[in-house]
Amino acid sequence: MHRHSWFGLMLLAASVVAGPAAAEINPDTVYQLPPVVVVGKAVIDEIQIRKTGVAVTRISEQQVRDLDALDLPSALRRVPGVMISRHNLVGSYGGGEGGAIYIRGMGAGRPGASVEMLVDGVPKFVGLWTHPLMDVLSVDNLESIDVFKSPQPVEMGNMSFGAVNLHSRRMHSDGFRTELNTLYGSHDTYNLVFNHGGKEGRFDYYLGAAAKGTDGHRKQAYGELKNYWGRIGYNISDTWDASLILSHYDNTADDPGVVSSPPPVRGRFNNTDFTANLTLANHSERADGFVRLYADDGSMNWQQWDAAASDPYDTNTDYLNRGLRARQNIALAEATQLTVGLDYDAYGGKATELHMDKPAATKSMPSKYFYSTALYANLSHSFELRPGLSLTPSAGARYNWHSAYDNEAAPEAGVVLAGDKWQLYGNFARGYNYAGVYAVWFYNVAWNRQGPAYEDLKPERVKHYELGCKVTPRQGLTLDLSLFHDDGEDMISFVSPPPPPPSFGNVGSFKTTGAELSASWSALSRFSLYGGLSVMNSTPSDLPQAPGYMFTLGTNLIVAPRLHLSLDLESVGDRWVANDRFGSVMGKVEAFTTLNTRVDYYLGRAGASFEHSSLFLAVENLTDTDYEFKPGYPMPGATAYFGLSFNR
């Protein structure tokens, strides 16, 4: 039996527990449903300005649906400043250039990520190789996504030169909701998603499952993803609640290879993942916070082919991350807020490079874990300069103890000047990124170095400066502008012999200066328009995943009471693709512009049983543009999907 096969039984048991509550539904119960008669915002939901002077881009469940996003990269690729990489329509190959997210040129190194991915506040990455896998970051059960485009050393710590936090759905008020989404289209691509949630009194739950796959737009571009998840919550009192979130993934993705070469003899990436998140939260007028315990247990099977030696081999990895996250926000006075937190993380695993035909070449590393403990605090105070005008400065710091590397202190400061219809903000942060357990593999196994030389590596560091403003001159119209500068040093990169053996060294540096401008406008509850522009100038000029410009335009329109149209355009300048960790330049990708659309026909009038259900047609790359995210890996031309979305 599969080691996580019991997960389905847990979901079944939870549904049985929920059954009696469902059977006693009061006929007067009010069902909470997502509105469809009022048009939603296009591409992004909003840009929030926090008291710390940090801008956070939020994407809601509705934007994910309108973009017809099958995975997280699809949901974020239209966000200015965010770049993605992929091989296939469905499935990410290995979490590197075959499936990754980059923010303002950050995150190109593999192994070892510098952009942190989290689900409900839990970090999601392969403990040994220290980078995230896109296929264990499902968008099928999301309530919202928060994108942090700047380093977050105080709140998130290690790896967070940028960050993405996914928030799972929950029921916020009494009632029940059931959703079924189906899709089928080009290249035998399919998607089937089921979600059901309910809340009655102090108890709430949500259960879901999804399966999607494709034969691929090229030979050996097959992918298949399956996931299951569940959430159970209970309000212990008016100020305390507890929740348990469980998720399981089973995924496969193939590598079609460079288009000008024969397909690889072997190239498949399999992974499974099981995550548990137990949270106890408190909320009152003067304080709110949480204590969270988590565990993330996963495996990877990377099937490869050594063409020079005509040798098939697999890289098998078992990883286990677990830890504790605790945070408390305290109102010391009416205008003063203190945030304190504790993070404890243990991460790592074991790996074997298995050569079936040449057993002598097999390499193996027993289980190895790193341990990280951090304390952090941030203090902010709002001064009322005059009615309708306030000034909020803030300052914070994190101190990180690490089991393998030197301890690290990271400061952050911000300021927000706010009027009735505008906010000016500034932020400074110094982010850091430790080398991961991957360094042990390369030093002690792959390169057969003697002694713990990997411990000599210093953390990668980035100093970040940002100024911005948010203006709402009239209802329905919002303008956002930010100017930023990043100064990176001590970037970890491969150092080739002589003298042998090879090693990693803190030898890289970069500078990036840029600006982002966006505008969101909604009119008469029937029309919304979004435009966003990101421009960057980097040194060196071939900094990976840092295009000179990125422009996004999106609109949602209610054509008729039951006919809704979503349309978005994405235009990206040329950029370099490389792996900073090994200095391997893969080449330059040319600029491209794509147009995408989705049309929904709702099956019922307002107040009818099927008011929130629709038949839809989605077309990606409507103009059949030739483009790619990685040299030699062309993306498909125009692809069309038909589907049914049932929601009540």
N, C-alpha and C positions, 0 to 999 in steps of 0.2 A: 504493500500500500504506500502511496506517496506520502512523504513525511508531513504534508500539510493537508492531506485529504479530509482530516477531521474538521476542517474549517467550514465546509458545506454543512456538516451536521450542526455546527454551532449556529449558523444562520437559520437553519430549519428550526432548531430549538427556540431561538429568539422569536421566530414568527409564531410558534405555538404559544409562547408566553404572551405575545401581543394579541393572540386570537380572542380570548375572553373579553379584553377591553374593547376590541373592535365589534364584538357581538352585542355590546351594550350601548351602542351609539344612540345618543339622544337625537330625536328627529329634528330638534331645533338647533343642532350643531351648525356653526358657521364654518364653511370650508375656506381655508386660506389658499388662494390660487394666484399665480402670476398674471398680471393684467395684460391683455392683448389689444384692447381698444385704444390705448394710448401708446404712441410710438416710443420705442426705447432709444437710448443714445447709441450712436454709431461708434464702432471700433473700441473705444474705451468708455468706462462709466464716469470717472472723474480723476482729477489729480488732487490729492489731499496734501495740505501743508500742515505738518505736525508742529507741536510746540518746540521741538528740538531744531527747527529750521530744515527738516528733511522733507523732500517732496516724494510722495508715493503714488504711483499710477495704479489705479484699480480697474480691473476687468470683471464684469459681473457674469453670472450664469447666462443672462440674455445675450451679451455680446459673443460669448462662446458659441451659442446656438446660431446667431445671425451670421457668424463667420463660417459656420458649418465645419468647425474645427474637430478633427478626429483625434488630435493629440495636443500636448502642450506647445510644442513648437508652432503648430498651425494657429493656436490661439494667440500667440505672442508675436508672430512675425510681422504684424502690421503696426506694432508699437514703436514709435520713433526712438532710435537709439538701441533697439534690440535686434540682433541678427541671429539667424539659425543656420544649421547645417543638417543635411539629410541625404540619404541614398534613395529611399523608397517612399511609396505612398502611405504604407502602414508598416510600422516597426522601425526601431532605431538600431543601427548596427554598432554595438559596442560602446555607445555613449560618447565616442569621440567625434570625428568628422562625419560619421554616419548617423549622428543624431545628437545635437547639442544646442545650447543657447548661450549667446554671448551678449554682454551688455557694455556698450561704449568701448569696444575693443578688449574687454576683459574676458578671461575664461578660455583662451585658446590652448593652454598647456594640458597635455595628457601624457601620463597619468597625473593626477593632482589638480583638482579644480580650484579656481579662485572665485567662482560665482556659486553661492550656496543655494541649494534647493531645499525647501521645507514643506511639509504637509501638516497643517494644524500645529505649527510650531516645532515639529520634529524634523531634524536634519535627515535628508534622504541621499545617501551616497554609498558606493561600494567601499566598505571599511578598509580593505587592503589597498586598492588602487586610488582611493580618495577622490573619485569623481562620480557625478550622478548619472543614472541611466534614465533616459526620457520615458521608457516604457513602464516604469513603476511610478509615474507621476500622471495619473489618469485625470482627464477632464470630464469624465462621465458622471461624476457625483459632486461637482463643484458648486459652491455658492458664490465664490469670488476668488480672484487672484490679485495679490499685491506684488508689484514690481518695484524694487528699490534699485535705482540706477547709480547710486553712490555707495561707497564703503560704509558698512554698519558695524564698526568695531565694538561699540558699547553694547548694543542690544543683541548682536548675533556673534561677534567675536571672530574666531578663526575661519578662513576661507571666504569671508563676506566682502570682497571687493565690489560686489553687487549681490542681490539676492532676489529670490522669488518664493513667496509663501502662498500655498494653496489652502483655501479654507473649505472644508467639507460641509455638505448640507446638514441642516438640522431644522426641526420644527420649532418655531418661535412662539406660536400660539395654538390653542386647541383646534383640532381638526385633523383631517387626513388628506394626503396627496398621493396620487399614483401616476407614474409617467412611464410610457413605453415609446421608445424611438427606434425606428427601423430605417435602413438605408441600403440601396443597392445601385451599382452603376458601373462605370468604365473599369476595364481590366478585372472584372469579377470582384470588385471591391464591395464589401458589405460591412454593416455595423448594426448591432442589436444591443440596445441598452434598456434595462428595467430598473426603476427606482420606486420605492414606496416608503412613505413616512407617516407618522402619526404622533399626536400629542393629546393626552387627556389628563388634566390635573397636573400632578408633579412629574409624571412619567412621559418620556418621549423616546422615539426610536426612528431609525432610518435604515433600510436595507437596499442593497443594489447588486446588480451583476451586469457584465458587459462582455461581448465577444465581437471582434472585428478582424478583418483580414483582407488580403488582396493577392491575386496571382502576379501582380506587378506590371509596370509599363515596359519593362525590359526582361530579358531572360535572366533568371535567378534574382529577381527583385521581389520575391515572395515575402510576406510577413503575416503573422497571426498573433493577436494579443487577447488574453482572457484575464478578467479580474472580478473579484467579489469583495464586497465590503459591508460593514454594518456598524451602526452607532446606537448605543443605548445611553440615555441620560436620565438623571433623577434629581429633582430639586429637593435637597435635604431640608432646607428652610428658606426663608425669604432672602437670606444672604449667602447661602452655600449651595453649590450643586456639584454633582459628580457625573463623569461621562467615561465611557470606554469605546474606543474606535479600533476596529480590526480590519485589516485589508490583506488580500492575497493576490499575487500576480503570477502568470505563467505565459511567457512570451518567446517568440521566435522571429528572427529577421535574417535574411540572406544578403550577401554582398554581390551585386551584379558585376563589379569590377569596372575598370576604365573602358569607356565605350570603344576606343580604338584597338583594344586588345581582346583576345578570346576570354570568355568568362572564366573566373577562377575555377580550378579543379575542385577546391573545397573552400567554402566561405559561409559559415552559418554561426549565428550568435543566439544562444539560448540562455534564458535566465528565469529564475523564480524568486519570489520575495514575499515574506510575511512580516507584517508590522502590527504591533500593539501599542496603543496610546491610552494611558489611564490618567485622567486629569481631575483634580479637585480644585474648584474655583470659588472665589469669594467676591462679593460685590456689594458695596454699601455707599452711602453718600460721601464718606471720607476716605474710603480705601477700596481697591480692587486688586486682584492678583490671582495666582494659581500655583499649584505644585503639580508637576507632570513627571510621570515615569514612562519610559518608552523602551522598546526593544525592536530591532530590525534585523531579521535573519534571512539571508539570501544566498543564492548560488549562481555561478556563471559557468557556461560551457562554451568556449570559443573554439570553433573548428576551423583550422587553417591549413595552408599548404606551402611548404618551402620548395619553390620551383627550382632553385639552384641545386638542391640535394634530392629532388623528387621524393620528398618526405612528408607524409601527412602527420600532423600533430595537433593536439588539443591543449588549450590552457584552461584548466579547471580551478575555479576559485570558490571557496566557501567563506562567507563573511558574516560577522555578527557585530552590530552596534547596539549599545544600550546606555542609558544614562538617566539623569534627573535634571529637570529644568524648573526653577522656582523664581517667581517675580512678584513684587508687591509695589503698587502705586499708592502713595500716601499723600493726602492733602494736609500738609502741615499747617496751612492757614488758607483763607479763602482764595488767595492768588498764588500760593506756593505749593509746588508738587515735587515730591521726592520719589524716585524710582530706584529700587534696590533689587539685585538679582544674584542668583547662584546657578552656575551651569557645571554639571559633571558629565563627561562623556568618555566612554571606553569604546574604541573602534579598532578593527583589524580583521584578521582571518588567516587562512592558509591557502597555498596555491601549489599546483603541480603543472609543469609543462611536460605533457606525456607524448613521447614519440613511439608510436605503435611499431613501426618497422625498424627503429634503431633504439632499442631500450637503453643503450649506454648514453644516449644524448638526453635522456629524461632528467629534468631538474625539479626539485621539490623543496618547499619551505614549510616547516611546521607552523602551527598557530603562533602568531605574533600580534600583540595589541599595544596600542598607545593609550595613555590616560591623560586627560586634560581636565583641570579644575579652574574655574574662573569666578571671581567676584566682580560685580560692576554696580555703578550708581550714577544717577543723573539728577540734577537739581535744576528746576526752572521756577521763575517768578514773573508774574505779569504786573506791570506798572500801568495804571490808568493815567495817561498824560492829560487827557480831557475827555469829556463824553464822546464816545464813538471812536476813540483813538487809544490803542494800547501798545506797549512795548514788552516783549517777552524774551529775555535772554536765558540761555541754558548752558550748562557745562556738565560733562560727565567723563568717566574713565572706566576702563576694564583692566584688571590684572589677571594674567593667565599663568598658571603653573602647569608645566608639561613634563611628562615622564622621560622624554628622550632629548628634548631641546631646552635651550635657555628660556627662562621665564620672560614674559613680554608684557609691557604696559602700553595701553593704547588710549589716547585722549580723543575727545570730541567736543565741539562747542557750536552753538547756533544762536540765532536771534530772529525774531519775527516782529515786524511792525505792521499792525493791522488797523484798517479803517473799516467803515461800514460796507464798502463794496470792493475793497482791495487788500492785499497782503504783500509786503516786501519781506524777503527772507534771505538769510545767509547761513552757510554751514561749512565747518572745517572738520575733517576727520583724518586720522592716520590708521589705515587698515593694515592687517598683517595676515600672512598665510604660511603656516608651517608645512614643511615637507611631510609627506604621509608615510605610511608603512611600506609603500612602494619602494622607498629608498633602501629599506632593509633587503627587499628582494633583489634589487639590482646590485647593491654592494656585496652582499654576502652569498648570493646564489648565482645570478647571471654573470657577474664580473669576477666572482671568486676573490674578492678583496679580503684581506685579513684584518680583523679588528673592527670596531664599530665606527668606521670613518664617517658614516652617514650622520653621526651626531654633531659633526663640525658644521653642518649646514645651518645658516641663519634663516629666519623667516623672510619671505618676500614682503616688501612694504610698499604702500602707496599713500602719498599725501594728496588729499582731495580738498578742493576749494570750489564753492558754488554760491552764486548770487541769483536770485530770481524774484519774480513777481506774479501774482495771480489777481486778475481784475474781472469783476462781474458788473459791467456798466449798466446792464438791464436784465430783467428776468429772462432766462433762457439762453443768455449769451455769456460765455466764459472765455477769457484769454489767459494763456500761461506762457511765460518766457523764463528761461534759465540760461545762465552762462556758467561754464564749469572748466576746471583745469585739474588734471591728474598727473602726478609726478611719481613714477614707479622706479624702485631701485632694488638691488639684491635679488633680481629674478633668477629662479633656479633653472639652469639649463645644462645639457650634456657637455662635458669637456672630453674631447677625444685625445688619445695618446698622440705623440709622446709626452711624458713618459707613461708606459702602461702601468697598471690597467686603467680603463676608462673610469670616469667619475662624474658626479654632478658638482656644479659650482654656482655661487651667487654672482653671476657674471653679466646679467642682463639689466637694462634700464630702458625707460621710455618716458615720453611726455605727450599728453593729449590735451588739446584745447578745443572747446566746442560750444555750441549753442543749440537750444531746442525751443521751438515756438509751436504752440498748438492753439486751436480755436474750436469751440464746441457751441453749436447753436441749435435750439429747438424752437419750432414755430407752430402754434395752433394745435398742439398735441398730435399732429399728423405728419410732421416732417422734422428730421434732425440731420445735422450736417457736422462732420468732424474733419479737420485738416491738421496735419502735423508735419513739421520739418525738423530734421536733425542734421547738423553739419559738424564735421570734425576735421582737425588738422593734427597729424601725429608725427612724432620723431622717435624712431626712424620712420621714413615714409612708407615702408612696407610692413608696418605693424599689422598683424593678422586681425581679420574681422573688424576693421575700422574703416568703413567706406567714407568717402568725402561727404556724401549726402545720403539722406534717406527721407523720402516724402510719402506720406499716406493721406488719402482722401477717402472718406466713407460717408454714406448716407443711408438712412432708413426712411421709408415713405409708405404711408397708408394710401394706396391707390384707390381702394374702395373699402367699405367697412370690413369685408372679409378677405381682401387681397393686400398683402404686405410685400414690399420689395426692399431688400438689402443689397447694397452695391458698394464695393471698395476697390480702390486702386493703390498699388504699391509700386514705388519706383526707388531703386537702389543703385548707387554709384558703384563703379568697379572697386575691387578690394583684393587684398592678398589673402591666401589661405595657407596656413602653416601650423606646425606643432612647435610652440615655443620651447617645450621641455626638451626636445631633441634637435632643435634648430633645423628641422626639415621643411623646406619651402616647397609646397605642392604646386604653386603657380598662382596666376592672377585670374580672377573671375570677372567677366565683363559685366557692365551695367545692364540692368533689365527693368522692364515695366510690365506688370501683370494686372489684369482686371478680373474680378470675381463677383459672383452674384448669387443670391438666393431669393426665391419667390415662394411665399406661403399662401395657400388658400385655406382659410379657416372654415371648418365644417358646420358651424352653427352660429346663429346670431347671438347677440349679447343676451345672456340669461339662459341660453339653451344648454342642453346636456353636453354638447360637443363644442361649446364656445371656445375652449382653450386647446382644441385639437386641430391639426392641419395636415394637408397634403403639401409636399414641397418639392421643388426642383432647385438643385444647387449646381452651379457650373464654376469650376476653378480654371483660371487661365483662359478666360473667355476669348481672348484675342489670339490664342494658339501661339504664344510667344516662345521662342527658343531661349531657355535660360538654365542656369545651374547654380548650386550652392557650393560645389566642390569641383575642381577641374576634372573633366572626363566623366562626370556623373550627371548627364542631362536629366532635368525634371520632365514630367509628362507634358504633352500639349493640352489642349482643351479636354477636360474630364467632366462628365456629367453624372449626377446622382439623383435618383428619385427616392422619396421616402414618405413615411407617415409618422407624425408626432402626436401621440395621444397623451393628454394631460388633464386630470380632473381631481 
